[in-house]
């Protein structure tokens, strides 16, 4: 082990030189006022007696910048771990400012702050479990072991020592933290974080990754954009990252009036250039309101106001001016009317400023304000949110500003994508289509459908509904539906959209559709003509006919019911009713025969006239219809004359028969009236006329009288009759060739323009995705060496037992759907589901301190943390207190202004934090309204400084 201690010393000295440009000093006395660390070999038994690097030795590093006494102790089977921890605890106690030790440390105190003791063991990997059990045993014996930070480096044989030490990184030495804090300008931090050189090298061959010429041209544009990039000032995202005051703003004091329960409050944060204020208050005393007041005064926003102003998430707020509502209704004193009166308005003043209402940022600016707050203001509970952020949001937060060139190139690509999408959306708007359409096939379908509705004949709904009411037009109505209803027009649009590359096919499809339209128009005219012929002279009296049919049908329905009842009583048909039914049926038959005879007679009269005038002069014997010869009957004129006489005689006979039947029916109806059944309201002649005029409206061979005797059928017939009162409009025929050609040309032009508009975003998509993937790969190379290393060092400083972690959490950057997304992972799994709440909280605190070091300190020389320890166990809280003290010490060492403001809900923790930081301890009263004076005290007087560690090593000092 002696050799390994020497090698560890050499490694640590090298990293100090590389990261901090600091050499080890040979004089232990210089740690009292200087910056250089000192290394000594001491006895592993008492940890103070100087010895040589042999068996039984341990290495100790005294670092005056961070006030750290760091032991590096070999662990083996003879190691008394318990004794070493007790010695470390005793040394820590002697370095405590409040210890009344029997052997006090001599010499002047350290005005920079307290010193802490850590012990790190060098453990062979095969002894890992033994070491863990020994540490756990000591932890069980005494909780005071938590006063000393413990850790171990588990060394294996598969890898060389330097690689293992490099992976361990010695996080308690805060080498990354100090390296970043030493950078006095944000440009220096930006350069340290920047991956510009890696980005520039990776993009040189970017166009060769694409086969499609259009995509290759876009990729060339990305590479050419590098030439336009001169410095970080041209990158919009980095401008936002760098913009800030020339000197960071100080936080010396704050005055608050009428802000929730803070009626009138003045808080002085002390006169020290670097110091701390710990504010204790129970739940409801106003700790969060105080932190929000500081946030509003500095940034014009807060986490609560941003959530309130976010219309996409906060749906329960209905007012238009959310800023005014929040100021008057939610910030104003809870004991006054919202916004009522000047005195009720909340007012805040930082330092020497005059009291004034907070100037709230516009809702659209709250996101930028939150970015600016990150690293200065830590609202309650937000450190837990860090590991729970969606990958997209976490990626945006972590990767902001990591490369000015990458930001510029991504902005260029995003601008190209946005321009292409804007053109596509503007194009869609000109056609009245939804701007959310992203597929060209969908656009073709909607454009085709739009052109169908705009330029081609519409669906004649009134005509189709009219046709559907009559039996004669039902089939045609169905054909109209097949031609042009909503689904048919959609189907046509789909067919046309699939022919964008073939204008001739477009024209043929449209021509076919228009030809069918013209055909349906012709058929509709024919139906209308037939209907008109069927109605004939009764059109003016259709209303009266409908009324008569109703009366007649109702009488028939009653008559039929009475006949049925009579038959049921007598168990045999009623002779009167049966005879009347037969006579009326016979009368109907005679009417039909008479109509046919009349038509036959009219036909023969017309033929006789034609034959006598012209035909018989050249064909006296031949029939003009069939060509048969009739010489033996005296010629064709004699034959026709004979047929006319027979037809006239038949017609006369039918008239007499009709008269006889009518007389019998009238007599029977009179008899029926005497037996309780009223006379039919429609006379026999009128009945015959109605049947003659409207029987074609009754389907098939149905008997007209039977049909109207049924109520539903009668009402349906009446509805048809009333519909026939007015003829529907019939569309005009279209010029098929002209219209088909015109619409096809218009659609072809529209399709060509659409394809061009949609191809641009489609070509940008793979370019943007590959660019984002490439940049994500660069981040995965660069981030672990810069921002990732700093964050890891910080959260490990806050982790009391890092050896219990299954693996060090890491930031994983991946590309998904063209966006860089980040997740916190442990062994390839999401850290938030592996670690407990305290550990997850530590990850968020580590990131908050990371943002302070890389961004926040350049705008405000302070940290404001609202109850950050709620989710921490006691061991984690003590590590957090030690880090707060170290952070204040570093600012004193580097002569940087800084003030730490922390609110805590537990009194014992507030006192512990005040001791660790040497700061002011203020108390919020347990009252509904806070007002001056606010109690404040110092647990450690300003003129009392913690001991220096030099006295622990008297022999070395002498």
Buried (B, 14 or more C-beta within 10 A) or exposed (E): BBEBBBEBBEBBBEBBEEBBEBEBBEEBBBBBEEBBBBBBBBBBBEBBBBBEBEEBBBBBBBBBBBBBBBBBBBBEEEBEBBBBBBBBBBBBBBBBBEBEEEEEBEBEBBEBBBBBBBBBBBBBEEBBEBBBEBBEEBBEEEEEBBBBBBBBBBBEEEEEBEEBBEEBBBBBBBBBBBBBBBBEEBEEBBEBBBBBEBBBEBBEEBBEBBEBEBBBEBBEBBBEBBEEBEEBEBBEBBEBBBEBEEEBBBBBBBBBBBBBBBBBBBBBBBEBBBBBBBBBBEEBBBBBBBBBBBBBBBBBBBBBBBEBBBEEEEEEBEEEEBBEBBBBBBBBBBEBEBBEEEEBBBBBBBEEEEEEBBEBBEBEBBBBBBBBBBBBBBBBBBBBBBBBBEBBEBBBBBBBBBBBBBBBBBBBBBEBBEEBBEBBBEBBEEBEBEEEBBEBBBBBBBBBBBBBEEEBBEBBEEBBEBBBBBEBBEEBBEBBBEBBBEEBBBEBBBBBBBBBEEBEBBBBBBBEBBBBBBEBBEBBEEBBEBBEEBBEEBBEEBEEBBEBBBEBBBBBBEBBEBBEEBBEEEEEBBEBBEBBBEBBBBBBEBBBBBBBBBEBBEEBBEBBEEBBEEBBEEBBBBBBEEEEEBEEEEBBBEBBBEBBEBBBEBBEBBBEBBEBBBEBBBEBBEEBEEEEBEEBEBBBEBBBBBBBBBBBBBEEEEBBBBBBBBEEBBBBBBEBBBBBEEEBEBBEBBEBEEBBBBBBEBBBEBBEBBBEBBBBBBBBBBBBBBBBBBBBBBBBEBBBEBBBBBBBBBBBBBBBBBBEBEEBBBBBBBBBEBBBBBBBBBEEEBBBEBBEBBBBBBBBBBBBBBBBBBBBBBBBBBBBBBBBBBBBBBBBBBBBBBBBBBBBBBBBBBEBBBBBBBBBBBEEBBBBBBBBBBBBBBBBBEEEBBBEEBEBEEBBEEEEBBBBBBBBBBEBBE
